[in-house]
Amino acid sequence: MSTQKATFGAGCFWGVEARFAALPGVVATAVGYEGGSLERPTYQAVCTDTTGHAEVVEVEFDPEKITYEQLLDAFFQLHDPTTLNRQGPDWGAQYRSAIFFHSPEQEAQAHSKIETLTAIGRFKPKRIVTQVVPAQTFWRAEDYHQRYLEKRGQASCHI
């Protein structure tokens, strides 16, 4: 089996991870930090809103069972891509809506999905503010954040 990676920021990574992990064809998930300047960031550092990192979920998927486009559909369904640096009660740049692409094909599909959703007016009158940026270094979050909701017997949080 040949797998691919996708990385998404959609607010607090606990609920985002749970939603992606439940999709058939998703082989593994990990929560972490991406898009900032600090090497080996910690949760405490990221929460200061000064490192530039987003809370993200790195998704490993089998493209024969789930497509990147289907992952994009899930991404746009599980959060509000029109709120800048905020999801629900969580606010700050670490909660921004972001797609970190791993290939030119992923970049093109992400832009195309945003254009399509905009054209059909899915979030009208608001505008999609999701960043589409190259994947950088994924810094895995502390172990207690991995599968956080699952460890606590919860299926979801506020997202």
N, C-alpha and C positions, 0 to 999 in steps of 0.2 A: 504494500500500500504506500503510495506516494502522497504525502500531506503538504499543505501550504499553511502559511501564517497570515493572520489578519489582526490588526490592533485597533481598538476603539476606546475613545473616552466619551462617556455619557453620564457623567455625574459620579456619585459614590460607587466605587467599583464592586461592592458586595452584591447588590441586586443585579447589576449588569452581568457579573460573572454567572450568577445563578441562572439568569435567563438564557445566556449563550450556552452554558453547559448542558441545558436541557434539550438543545436542538439535535435531532438525529443527524449524524455526520460530523458533529463536533467531537474530536478525539480527546482534546485536553484544553484546559483553560488555566491561566495564571493571572493574578492581579499584580499590578506594579505601577511604576511611574515612568513617564516618557515625555520628552519635549522640553526639558529644562537644562540648566547649566551646571548644576551641582553633581559631582560624581558620587555614586552610592548614596542617594538621598534616603532619608528615613521618613516615616510617616509624620513624625513631629516636625521635621524640616519642611516637608511639602505643605503641611497645614499652616505654615507661616505666610503662605501666598507670596513668597519671595524667590523661590527656586526656579519658577517657570515651568515646573512639571505639571502634567495632568495625571489624574488617577485613571489608569487604563486597564483594559482586559486584553491579554494576548490570547488569541484563539488559534488553536491548531485544528485544521479541518481536512476532511477527505473530500476533495473536489468531485469525486465520482458519486458522493452521497448528498452533498450540499454545495451549492455554488456560492461564489463570492457575492453575487447579486442577491441571493437569498439571505446572506448574512447582513448585507446592507439594508434589506427590507426589515429584518429584525431590529437592527440598530435604530432605524427611523421610527419604528413602532414602540420601542421601549423607553424612549425619553423625549423631551421637548427640545428639538434642535433650533428653536427660535429664541431661547433665553441665553443671553451672553453671560458666561461664567457663573451659571446657576442651574441647579436642578432641585426642584422642590425646596425644602428648607436649607439646603446646602448652597453656600455661595462662596465664590473665590475662583481664581483662574484654574485651580486644580480640578474644578468640576466642569470645565468647558466641554463643549461638544466638539469632538475631533476624530478624524479618520487618519490614522498613520499608515500610509500605503507602503507595500513591500515590493511593488513592481509598477512599471508604466501601465500595465493592464488594469491593476487595481486603482491607480490614480484616475485613469480614463473612466472606469466604471463608477467611481465615487462622484466625479464631476457630472457624469451623465445622469446619475440617480438624482442629484440635487437639481439639475436642470429640469428633469421630468417632473419631480414633485412641485417645483416652482410653477412650471407651465400648467399643471392641472389644478393649481391653487390649493393644494392639500393643507397648507398651514396659513392660508390667507386670513386676515390681512397682514399677518406677521411674515417676516422674512427669515429664511434659514441662515443661521450664523455659523454653522459647522465648519471648522477648519479642515482642509484637506492638505496634509503635509507629509513629507517623506518620513518613514520610520527611522528612528535614531536608535540610541541605546535603550533597550528595555531593562529597567532596573526592577527586579522581582521584589515585591513588597515582603515585609516580615511574615514569617510562617503563620502567625495568628490571624492574618488577613486572608490567607488562602482558604477558599471554600467556607468562609466565615459563617454565612447563613446556614449552610448544610450542617456544620459542626454544632449549631445551636438548635437544630430541628425546625428551622424556619424556611419557608419557601420564597419569601420576598420581603422587601422593605418598602419604603415610601415611593420608589420610582414607579 
